[in-house]
Amino acid sequence: MINRFKPALIAFMLVFAVAFLVPAVLFPVKATAADSLRLSQSSITMGTDDTVTVSVYLPDGYETGDIDDVNWDVDDDNIADVADYDDTTYDNRVTFEIESYDEEDETTITFTITFEDDEEYDIELDVSVEGGSGGSSDVEVQTNSATDIGADYATLNGEITDDNGLDIEEFGFYYGTDKDEVSDGEDGDADSKEARGDEDDFYLKLDDLDENETYYFMAYAIDEDDDIAYGSVKSFTTKKGVSATPSIFTLGSNLYSLRGSTQVMDVAPYAKNNRTYLPVRYVAYTMGLTDDQIRWSPLVPNTVTLTNGTTTVILNIGSPIMYKNGTHMMMDVAPEVSKYRTCLPIAWVAQAFGYTATWDGALKVTITGGGTAGATGKVTLDDDSITLEPGDDDTVTGTLNAGGREISDVDYDIDGDKVVSVDIDINGDEFDATIEVDNDADNGDECTITFIVTDEDGNEYKVELEVSVEEDSNDELSLSPSEIDMDDDDSTYVKVYLPDGYDTGDVEDVYWDSDDTDVADIDYDEDSWEDYDDYLRMNVISEDVDGDESCTITITVEIDGDTYEIDLKVNVEDVN
């Protein structure tokens, strides 16, 4: 019998080899997302003369120490360009500082990263430059996070941070479900309304919104010259509507109605001593609890713990005492175990969570009162306070603990000194928030960042991060980056930040000295001084070296009769 099928088996194996193995060799599988570069955001919208930081995450298996070269190509560098990049601070990503100019338009930046194993990857970033950071007016407007969000209503918030001496004739919001239309402002088709309040705190209450829908909004202000200024575009998601459909249990049946949907239990309600006993777990489901919020302890005495939002209920098998948030309540009956399930007359538990259990006197128990559960969970940060120097950044990780629900959106609001920028990256039930302090931040500046986290069901959670700015060398020059790694026969830029209180118009002279000009030196154009307010941008040129070499370039800046110096270390790798 075996010999009869042996030729067929061999033929099958040959077909398998041709069909599957040969194509795998001749036509390799396209790289998955984990084998490619990833962007922290696939597209960005910037105001004119604005700066945004974008992260490019490396493929799996690579670290920044494996990078051989970083390049980029801009379709139209009159709209935006890369001002700087950092491939040393993080192990798994390169950060790019994108600068926009006066022209409002769109462009695409292609990032290319080559690794030491000669593998090359690229990815495109779409950049849209709009009037968002001031528009045609000198007034500065800030869009703040939405508050009081319900199923069909929300409140939009904004403020004018600097009127620059201009009278404000009108302020309000553009809003809608299409982000592009909102960001177009007066040139788009989004709805707009004037707001109430004053310049320091204006708001707009919206109603008749669609439930479980994401809306975008942008604050605006019109000055005395009829010029308009815009804030940034923010978003919020309305909550799911509350269901009025009750849940129904029937005596002797293992089927029950969960707010109109028929479900199956592994134990049926039963009557005992003229009381109807229901399984606690399935009743908890009707009140919006998940398995993660229902905990059974096999220790003596056996306990069941139910948690929903700020309410925690503890039941002990065989004991008529129920604990609600630590306060004991005497029930008229004790929980018991039936077919491995905790059961009891459920009115006490329903009442503890704001529900009502009604017995019809014959067969059915109806539970009403809450419909769908609200935001039952919380967000925690791995660090609730950070201290940074001007120009530095740090990343904190937030985790949503909400019964397995994942994060759909993270917004934030900054209260205090507006001296930080925030970059958000969402991954399942976690998010990374990279906080960067402005280079011109002052010692002692403080702010509170409130993260507004929305889960996949539209529930909203808040958590706060305290940020403090410590004293920096404010009376000295500073560099970004402070040390350069580059290939031979290459060039890159370094920023030389001036001491506090000075701008490039105060610079009287600039000169430098490289301790080895055969390794690297500076090619600097003095005409570029006025291009930047608080720093000089200097072009570092590496030479053709034989073997890896390093040198130190001492940069000297004369300002107002004083002389300032700083050393830049340059490491040049022989790749040619």
ABEGO torsion letter per residue (X at the ends): XAAAAAAAAAAAAAAAAAAAAAAAAABBBBBBAAABBBBABABBBBBBGBBBBBBBBBBBGBBAAABABBBBBBABAAABBBABBBAAABAABBBBBBBBBABBBBBBBBBBBBBAAGBBBBBBBBBBBBAABGEABABBBBBBBBBGBBAABBBBBBBBABAGGBBBABBBBBBEABAAAAAAEAABABBBBBBBEBAABBBBBBBGBBBGBBBBBBBBBBBAAGBBBBBBBBBBBBBBBBBABBBBBBBGBABBBBGGBBBBBABBBBBBGGBBBBBAAAAAAAAGBBAAABBBBABOBBBBBBBBEABBBBBBBGBABBBBGGBBBBBABBBBBBGGBBBBBAAAAAAAAGBBBBBAGAABBBBBGAEBBBBBEBBBBABABBBBBBGBBBBBBBBBBBGGBBBABBBBBBBEBBABBBBBBBBEABBBBBBBBBAABBBGBBBBBBBBBBBAAGBBBBBBBBBBBBBBBAABBBBOBABBBBBBGBBBBBBBBBBBGBBAAABABBBBBBABAAABBBBBBAAAAAABAABBBBBBBBBBBBEBBBBBBBBBBBBGGBBBBBBBBBBBBBAX
